[in-house]
């Protein structure tokens, strides 16, 4: 759930930054969205083990 929250928050920051013209906020949103992509999926406790078979 945290992964989804970070992803949505990051995208929202990017959209708001584009509307108001805030480059710093847009970069922050991109970083947050990338961080969310790096987090393991909480719903899959085996992680990438399923890809090994």
N, C-alpha and C positions, 0 to 999 in steps of 0.2 A: 504494500500500500504506500510505503514511503517513496518507492521508486516512481509510482504514478504521480504522486503529489509533487515531487521534484520536477518531473517532466512537464507537468501542466504549469507549474509556477514559472519554470524557465521560459516556456513558450509565451505565457502571459506577459512576462517582463519584456520579451522581445517585441511583442505587438504594441504594448504601451509605449515603449521607447521609440518605436517607429512613428507612432502618432505624434508624440511630443518632441521628437528630434533629440533624444538623449542617447548618445553613443555609448556612454559608460554603462547605462542600464541595459542596453542591448547586449553588450559584451558579457555582462553579469548573467543575463538570461541564457546566453549561449553556453557559458561555462556550467551553469546549473543543469541545463538539459544534458550536456555531455556527461556530467557527473552521474546523472540518473541512469544513463545508458551503461555506465561502467559497473553499477551496483548489481549484485546477483538478484535474480528473481525470487522473491520471498515465497511464491507459491510452488516453487520447484526446489525442494530441499536437496536433491541430488545434483543440482547445478548442471554442469556440462557432461556428466557421466552418461546421459542418455545418447549423446552424440558418438560415444565410443563404440556402440554396438551396431 
